[in-house]
Amino acid sequence: MLRLYGKIFKTGVITEKVRKPGRPGAEPDEFVQTGEQLKKIVDRRFRGSLAIRQVDAGSCNGCELEIHAVNNAYYDVERFGVHFVASPRHADILMVTGPVSRHMEEALRRTWAATPEPKWVIAVGDCGDCGGEFGVSYASCGAVSNVIPVDLAIPGCPPTPTALLQGLLTLCGRL
Amino acid sequence: MTQDAEINPCHVLSLKLAGSDLAVRPQDPSPLSPAKVLELAAADWGKAAAIAQTEGWRWAGVWAEDRGARLDVRACLEKQGCYLLLQTAVESAQPALPSHAHSYWAAERPERQLQDLFGIRFEDHPDPRRWARHQAWGEAEHPLRKDFPAAGTVSGPTPPDKDYAFLKAQGPSVYEIPVGPVHAGIIEPGHFRFLAVGETVLHLEERLGYVHKGIEKIAEGRDPAGLARLAGRVSGDSTVGHAWAGCMAMERAAGLEIPERAASLRGILAERERVINHLWDLAALCNDVGFAFGYYQFGRLRELWLRENREWFGHRLLMDRIVPGGVAADLAADAAAKMGKSVAKLRRELDELLTILDANSSLEDRFLGAGILSAELAAALGAVGFVGRASGQCFDVRRDAPYAPYDRLQVRVPLETQGDVSSRFWVRYKELRAALRLLEALLQSLPAGAIVAPWIEPAADAQGFAAVEGWRGEILAFVRFAPGNRIARYWPRDPSVVNWPALEKLVLGNIVPDFPVCNKSVNGSYSGHDL
């Protein structure tokens, strides 16, 4: 047990902090600055708590890996008041990855219907944005906006954690 | 019998089949070398599988091709690193075949997939329910037939799939728990139907196919670069593995040798993918039993490697780094030196974490004895990758059917025999260590030279088959070319296809709250399965 605590202390707090621009590791800096701006909006508009429900509507699972990454100890998106919830009924925002497979089409509609107003939808990744590598076919509806109303798309294959946070900021900045 | 026939399992089986009055015709030379191809009559399809099963062959997959008046069907078997493809043809108008599912559990769902996508009826199939098909196309339509338009035949909203006949149980204390397709976490969609008594799982039925997005169909007509991109998105976490298998199949069809440096770089990319995914699985397994320390520590190490990927190869998940003929990103000398240091650093961190995890009784309490997959069951299911290797199935394509660069390396294949969550946790840990050794060996012997060979346009009808060891296990790919450097058929087989049924078995008798950790210990890809 002592070893465990020793490792915790030795690792320290690795969550990336605001650093002066121009220092090495530009991406985390960008992430933190975006996050600070986002936090102000979340504090003001969402009483400090913005709830996101992620829905995989047909993705290759690449986008999920990067959405997961925004929760790791380096990015720790929760410090900005953003957290992922287990039910659409608790969500302010649906973060949907695509392309929307036809077999997930109705499940996505129902998830959207189960999300209380006011609600917003972010289509994540090139596939969610425009169908990406998969497009529209007998099995795929393509872009998320072909199935439910979308407020913002975050392109990328997959988008990086920083791009995901910038997307959130863009959306919240409009509200 | 020549001495060669005694040692080559393909010859032995071929003789055995001929000896059982089956008309077999080996295709010589094999069009899918190094795999061997045995042609047989459709009527003998089931008998051949029964004989192969008694001879100890593993069933690895089945695919079909629309060849106009006939459908070609091939089943892939493996023994001692030899790949054998059984081949037959059925009439397109009334395609019917005996099922392999009586001899091989693993054949059950893939045959249902062929039934839905090609309209092949497996006459004596134990469970002829639909599998790939939900409600996006009709029962009489078969999307992988050439006359079925890629755009489909219906427009408008797709209805929900309401009438799938799940197994029902009756009795005063049995109840059902339907889970999914939308799950509670950041995870892919699928449906699990539990039958439970109290907290104990009496039965689990998986219903997959929710992320079927027509990969095989939209592969048709692509050029090689386009197919490599698509292959890299069969399952995003296995982008290197699938892109490699797809490219290797195309290169074999084209008769193209990739440069030595390209092969080594592919090896480095694949081992990095293995390390990153194993770290993530170790993290997630800790998370699923509430051990936050492990979750954050392994997640931290993973993030560091993702950042290195971005710095050295230009993409965090290494997508589109493998291209037909080689790789798209070279490794600079200074980056190679840095990678060597990073490997050593990760090993030190793992040493440190090992003692902490090993001494943690609460972790042991949840892992040990949970979700047992016996060695017998794993063999019967044909489980591959870490799921198989945690249950005594010691197979690894890199060692047993080696390809460049592994053919010049010593690949250590860790094995566990208990078959529980603990075994699947520790076998990953050991595989991680083995991958670090391979990375060092690859870095030390990185050949100089080109990283990509100029593409050679393959002849029309040229075909290729490949097997590579992805981080989840054996990945298979088949490619046939149409005239003009275009893909006529692409069939990828993710290891998840054979491992998903293992989850249904290993969760039996466990409590429902242990399902997440059991599921994560198998960690099947939904996308790689559904295609």
Contacts between the chains, C-beta under 8 A, distances in Angstrom:
chain1	res1	chain2	res2	distance
A	1	B	359	7.5
A	3	B	352	7.8
A	3	B	355	6.0
A	3	B	356	5.0
A	3	B	359	7.1
A	4	B	293	6.1
A	4	B	356	5.0
A	4	B	360	7.3
A	7	B	293	7.8
A	7	B	297	7.1
A	7	B	352	6.3
A	7	B	353	7.3
A	7	B	356	6.1
A	8	B	293	6.9
A	11	B	297	7.1
A	11	B	300	7.2
A	14	B	300	6.3
A	27	B	307	8.0
A	54	B	186	4.6
A	55	B	182	6.0
A	56	B	186	7.8
A	56	B	187	6.9
A	56	B	188	5.0
A	56	B	189	5.4
A	56	B	211	7.4
A	57	B	189	7.4
A	58	B	189	8.0
A	58	B	210	7.7
A	58	B	211	4.8
A	58	B	213	5.4
A	59	B	188	7.4
A	59	B	211	7.3
A	59	B	236	7.1
A	59	B	527	6.9
A	60	B	233	4.3
A	60	B	234	6.9
A	60	B	235	6.1
A	60	B	236	4.0
A	60	B	527	4.9
A	61	B	188	5.5
A	61	B	235	6.1
A	61	B	236	4.3
A	61	B	237	5.6
A	61	B	525	6.5
A	61	B	526	7.3
A	61	B	527	5.2
A	62	B	233	7.1
A	62	B	236	2.7
A	62	B	237	7.2
A	62	B	239	6.9
A	62	B	317	5.8
A	62	B	319	6.9
A	63	B	236	7.3
A	64	B	186	5.4
A	64	B	187	6.8
A	64	B	188	6.9
A	64	B	236	7.5
A	65	B	236	6.5
A	65	B	237	6.2
A	65	B	280	7.7
A	65	B	317	6.4
A	66	B	316	7.3
A	66	B	317	7.8
A	67	B	186	5.3
A	68	B	186	5.5
A	68	B	280	8.0
A	69	B	303	6.5
A	69	B	306	7.0
A	72	B	296	7.6
A	72	B	299	4.5
A	72	B	300	6.8
A	72	B	302	7.5
A	72	B	303	5.1
A	73	B	296	5.0
A	73	B	299	6.3
A	73	B	300	5.1
A	73	B	303	7.5
A	74	B	300	7.0
A	74	B	303	5.1
A	75	B	303	8.0
A	84	B	185	8.0
A	84	B	186	6.3
A	86	B	184	3.8
A	86	B	185	7.0
A	87	B	184	7.2
A	88	B	182	7.8
A	99	B	213	6.0
A	101	B	136	7.9
A	101	B	210	6.5
A	101	B	211	5.2
A	101	B	212	5.9
A	101	B	213	4.8
A	101	B	530	7.8
A	102	B	134	7.7
A	102	B	135	7.8
A	102	B	136	3.7
A	102	B	158	4.2
A	103	B	134	4.4
A	103	B	135	7.5
A	103	B	136	5.9
A	103	B	158	7.1
A	103	B	161	7.0
A	103	B	209	5.9
A	103	B	210	4.8
A	103	B	211	7.2
A	103	B	212	5.7
A	104	B	181	6.6
A	104	B	189	5.9
A	104	B	210	5.2
A	104	B	211	6.7
A	105	B	157	6.4
A	105	B	158	4.6
A	106	B	157	7.2
A	106	B	158	6.4
A	106	B	159	6.7
A	106	B	160	4.1
A	107	B	160	7.4
A	107	B	181	5.1
A	107	B	182	5.6
A	107	B	189	6.9
A	107	B	210	7.2
A	109	B	157	7.7
A	111	B	182	5.4
A	132	B	233	8.0
A	133	B	229	5.9
A	133	B	230	5.8
A	133	B	233	5.2
A	134	B	213	5.0
A	134	B	214	7.4
A	134	B	215	7.6
A	134	B	218	6.5
A	134	B	233	7.6
A	135	B	218	7.0
A	136	B	151	7.1
A	137	B	150	5.3
A	137	B	151	6.2
A	137	B	152	6.5
A	137	B	213	7.3
A	137	B	214	4.4
A	137	B	217	6.5
A	137	B	218	5.6
A	138	B	136	6.5
A	138	B	137	5.9
A	138	B	143	5.4
A	138	B	148	7.3
A	138	B	149	7.3
A	138	B	150	6.4
A	138	B	151	6.4
A	138	B	152	3.0
A	138	B	153	7.3
A	138	B	214	5.8
A	138	B	217	6.9
A	139	B	136	5.8
A	139	B	143	7.2
A	139	B	152	7.5
A	139	B	212	5.3
A	139	B	213	5.1
A	139	B	214	3.5
A	139	B	217	7.3
A	140	B	213	4.5
A	140	B	214	6.0
A	141	B	158	7.9
A	157	B	319	6.4
A	158	B	236	7.1
A	158	B	317	7.0
A	160	B	310	7.9
A	160	B	316	6.6
